[in-house]
């Protein structure tokens, strides 16, 4: 195990250390107390650093090439990558950036822990599950899915920092490797990831059967007069929105909203054929069936029925 300490009040020395320890970067800001303290504990495949900055510092950094998780203990950190302004405060653990992406941001009198490991460990951890995801495994979100996931991730990092990598004696390499895989597994459960996307895709594909299609169609036909959308259709079919889309794509030549539009057109057509043109108008009937733009309604109607709504209304019966 390697332990390294940095303690300085020089911005130039701090920039040089950060560039050497992490990735080439430029720092700047408005220092009040420029004191910086960093303690690095590194073992094979795992780095856990404790950092404390007594001032406001901005940074622009190259890609790290590693999964980098930051746990904020005090102060705040602001991620400004790609024009964002995401603020992280005490108790939050987040992904600073994908391993292959540069990043920018600022920290304000922050004390935090940086934990880094090789991205390939995510794939090793994912392979333990029942389904190995095709292709590289990646974290696809920077914030934890919920408070419980955030707490579990923070506790895991604290254990690695305070127990596994605290010596002497130096930690056993097998213990470090096992702990790193455990961290990767916790991170996969805590953050959105490609493994979750693959699992959702499998579940949605499984649910895209004819029963789902029947429930969705029935709901649409019984509620076409209401202001319903894809989420309402999916809830009535007891599946996700993507599953109901898969069901329509797999078994029909339209989408759920396309079918809703067709049902509304046929209901409007029936009403146009039976309405009294002296008391009803195309605009009123179109609006009643969810068509706010009468021109678009007329175009869709003509495409389906080969005539205009106004003609149908005039020749009722």
C-alpha positions in Angstrom: 0.0 0.0 0.0 1.1 3.5 -0.8 0.4 6.5 1.5 1.1 10.0 0.3 0.5 13.3 2.0 0.3 16.8 0.6 0.0 19.9 2.7 0.6 23.3 1.1 -0.7 26.9 0.9 0.7 27.4 -2.6 -1.8 27.3 -5.5 1.0 26.5 -7.9 2.1 23.5 -5.8 -1.5 22.3 -5.4 -2.1 22.4 -9.2 1.1 20.5 -9.8 0.2 17.8 -7.2 -3.4 17.5 -8.5 -2.2 17.2 -12.1 0.3 14.5 -11.1 -2.1 12.6 -8.8 -5.2 12.7 -10.9 -5.1 14.1 -14.4 -3.6 17.3 -16.0 -5.8 20.2 -14.9 -5.8 23.9 -14.4 -7.1 25.4 -11.1 -8.0 29.0 -10.1 -10.5 30.9 -8.0 -10.8 33.3 -5.2 -8.7 32.0 -2.3 -9.1 33.2 1.2 -7.1 30.5 3.0 -5.2 28.7 0.3 -4.3 25.8 2.6 -4.8 22.4 1.0 -4.4 19.0 2.6 -4.5 15.7 0.8 -3.9 12.2 2.1 -3.7 9.4 -0.5 -4.1 5.7 0.3 -3.5 3.5 -2.7 -3.4 -0.2 -3.2 -3.5 -2.4 -6.3 -6.5 -1.2 -8.3 -8.0 1.1 -5.6 -7.3 4.7 -4.6 -9.0 6.5 -1.7 -8.0 10.0 -1.0 -9.1 12.5 1.7 -9.0 16.2 0.6 -9.6 19.5 2.3 -9.6 22.9 0.6 -10.0 26.0 2.7 -11.0 28.2 -0.2 -13.1 28.4 -3.4 -11.3 26.7 -6.3 -12.4 26.2 -9.9 -10.9 23.4 -12.1 -10.8 22.2 -15.7 -9.5 18.6 -16.0 -8.7 16.1 -18.6 -10.4 12.6 -18.6 -9.3 10.5 -15.6 -9.6 7.1 -17.3 -11.0 5.7 -14.0 -14.3 5.5 -12.2 -14.1 8.5 -9.8 -16.6 8.8 -7.0 -16.7 11.8 -4.7 -18.2 11.9 -1.2 -18.7 15.4 0.2 -18.3 15.8 3.9 -18.5 19.6 4.2 -18.8 22.6 1.9 -20.1 22.2 -1.6 -19.0 21.0 -5.0 -20.5 22.3 -8.3 -20.2 20.3 -11.5 -20.3 22.6 -14.5 -19.4 20.0 -17.2 -21.3 20.6 -20.5 -22.9 23.8 -19.2 -24.5 22.1 -16.2 -24.6 23.5 -12.7 -25.2 20.5 -10.4 -24.5 21.2 -6.8 -23.5 18.5 -4.3 -23.4 18.9 -0.6 -22.5 17.1 2.6 -23.5 13.4 2.7 -23.8 13.1 -1.1 -21.7 10.7 -3.2 -21.6 11.3 -6.9 -19.8 10.3 -10.1 -17.5 13.2 -11.1 -17.6 12.2 -14.8 -17.4 9.2 -17.2 -13.8 7.9 -17.3 -13.3 9.1 -20.9 -14.8 12.6 -20.5 -13.1 15.9 -19.4 -14.9 17.7 -16.6 -15.1 21.2 -15.1 -16.4 22.6 -11.8 -15.7 24.4 -8.6 -15.5 23.6 -4.9 -16.3 25.9 -2.0 -14.3 25.3 1.2 -14.9 21.6 0.6 -13.8 18.5 2.5 -14.4 15.3 0.7 -13.2 11.8 -0.2 -12.2 10.7 -3.7 -12.5 7.0 -4.5 -11.1 5.7 -7.9 -10.9 2.3 -9.5 -10.6 0.8 -13.0 -13.8 0.8 -15.1 -13.3 -2.8 -16.1 -14.1 -3.9 -12.5 -17.7 -2.8 -13.2 -17.9 -5.5 -15.9 -16.5 -8.1 -13.5 -19.0 -7.2 -10.8 -21.9 -7.2 -13.3 -20.9 -10.7 -14.5 -21.7 -12.1 -11.1 -25.4 -11.4 -11.7 -27.8 -13.7 -13.6 -27.3 -11.8 -16.8 -24.1 -10.4 -18.1 -24.6 -7.2 -20.1 -23.2 -7.2 -23.6 -20.4 -4.7 -24.2 -18.6 -2.5 -21.6 -20.5 -1.8 -18.4 -20.8 1.9 -17.7 -22.4 4.1 -15.0 -24.9 6.3 -16.9 -25.9 8.8 -14.2 -23.9 10.9 -11.7 -26.4 10.9 -8.8 -27.5 7.9 -6.8 -30.9 6.5 -7.6 -32.3 7.3 -4.1 -31.3 8.2 -0.5 -30.8 4.6 0.5 -28.5 3.9 -2.4 -26.5 7.0 -1.6 -26.1 6.0 2.1 -25.0 2.4 1.2 -22.4 3.8 -1.3 -21.1 6.3 1.3 -20.9 3.6 4.0 -19.0 1.3 1.6 -16.5 4.0 0.7 -16.0 4.9 4.4 -15.3 1.2 5.3 -12.7 1.0 2.5 -11.0 4.2 3.5 -11.0 3.6 7.3 -10.7 -0.1 7.5 -9.4 -1.8 4.4 -6.8 0.8 3.4 -5.7 1.8 6.9 -2.4 0.4 8.0 0.0 -0.8 9.1 0.1 -3.6 8.3 -0.4 -3.3 4.6 -3.8 -4.7 3.4 -3.8 -8.2 1.9 -4.0 -7.9 -2.0 -6.9 -10.4 -2.0 -8.8 -8.3 0.5 -8.3 -5.2 -1.6 -9.4 -6.9 -4.8 -12.5 -8.3 -3.1 -13.3 -4.9 -1.6 -12.9 -3.2 -4.9 -15.3 -5.6 -6.6 -17.7 -5.1 -3.7 -17.5 -1.3 -4.2 -18.1 -1.8 -8.0 -21.2 -3.9 -7.2 -22.6 -1.3 -4.8 -21.9 1.5 -7.4 -23.8 -0.5 -10.0 -26.8 -0.8 -7.7 -26.6 2.8 -6.6 -26.3 4.6 -10.0 -28.1 4.3 -13.3 -26.1 1.9 -15.5 -26.0 0.0 -18.7 -26.8 -3.2 -16.8 -30.0 -1.7 -15.5 -30.9 -0.6 -19.0 -30.3 -4.1 -20.3 -32.4 -5.6 -17.5 -35.2 -3.1 -18.2 -35.1 -4.0 -21.9 -35.4 -7.7 -21.1 -38.3 -7.1 -18.8 -40.1 -4.8 -21.3 -39.5 -7.3 -24.1 -40.9 -10.1 -22.0 -44.0 -8.0 -21.2 -44.7 -7.0 -24.8 -47.2 -9.9 -25.4 -50.7 -9.9 -26.9 -52.3 -9.7 -23.4 -50.6 -6.4 -22.9 -51.7 -5.2 -26.4 -55.3 -6.2 -25.6 -55.4 -4.4 -22.2 -53.9 -1.3 -23.8 -56.3 -1.3 -26.7 -59.3 -1.8 -24.4 -58.2 1.1 -22.2 -57.7 3.4 -25.2 -61.1 2.5 -26.7 -62.9 3.1 -23.4 -61.1 6.3 -22.6 -60.4 8.0 -26.0 -62.7 10.9 -24.9 -60.4 11.7 -22.0 -57.0 13.5 -21.9 -54.9 10.3 -21.7 -51.3 9.7 -22.7 -48.7 6.9 -22.9 -48.1 6.7 -19.1 -51.9 6.2 -18.5 -52.1 3.5 -21.2 -49.1 1.7 -19.7 -50.5 1.9 -16.2 -53.8 0.4 -17.4 -51.9 -2.5 -19.1 -49.8 -3.0 -15.9 -46.5 -2.6 -17.7 -43.9 0.2 -18.4 -44.4 2.7 -21.2 -41.6 1.1 -23.1 -43.2 -2.3 -22.8 -46.5 -1.1 -24.2 -44.7 0.5 -27.1 -42.9 -2.8 -27.7 -46.2 -4.6 -27.7 -47.7 -2.4 -30.4 -44.5 -2.4 -32.5 -44.3 -6.2 -32.3 -48.0 -7.1 -33.0 -49.3 -4.1 -35.0 -48.2 -1.5 -37.5 -48.8 1.4 -35.2 -47.8 2.9 -31.8 -50.0 3.3 -28.7 -50.5 7.0 -29.4 -51.0 6.2 -33.1 -53.8 3.8 -32.1 -55.3 6.4 -29.8 -55.3 9.0 -32.6 -57.0 6.4 -35.0 -59.7 5.7 -32.4 -60.3 9.4 -31.9 -60.5 9.9 -35.7 -63.1 7.1 -36.0 -65.2 8.5 -33.1 -65.0 12.0 -34.6 -66.0 10.5 -38.0 -69.1 8.8 -36.4 -70.1 12.1 -34.8 -69.7 14.1 -38.0 -72.0 11.6 -39.8 -74.7 11.9 -37.2 -74.4 15.5 -36.0 -76.7 18.4 -37.1 -74.6 20.9 -39.1 -76.9 23.7 -38.0 -75.8 23.2 -34.3 -72.4 21.5 -34.6 -69.2 22.4 -36.2 -66.0 20.6 -37.3 -64.0 22.6 -34.8 -66.2 21.6 -31.9 -66.2 17.9 -32.8 -62.5 17.9 -33.4 -61.8 19.5 -30.0 -64.1 17.1 -28.3 -61.9 14.2 -29.6 -58.6 15.8 -28.6 -57.7 17.6 -31.9 -56.9 21.2 -30.9 -55.5 22.1 -34.4 -58.4 21.8 -36.8 -56.2 22.0 -39.9 -54.2 19.0 -38.7 -57.4 17.2 -37.9 -58.7 17.8 -41.4 -55.6 16.6 -43.0 -55.5 13.4 -41.0 -59.3 12.9 -41.6 -58.9 13.3 -45.3 -56.0 10.8 -45.4 -58.1 8.2 -43.6 -61.6 8.8 -45.2 -60.7 10.4 -48.5 -62.9 13.4 -47.9 -63.0 16.5 -45.6 -64.7 16.6 -42.2 -66.9 19.5 -43.4 -68.2 17.4 -46.3 -69.1 14.5 -44.0 -70.9 16.9 -41.6 -72.9 18.5 -44.5 -73.9 15.1 -45.9 -74.9 13.4 -42.6 -77.2 10.5 -42.7 
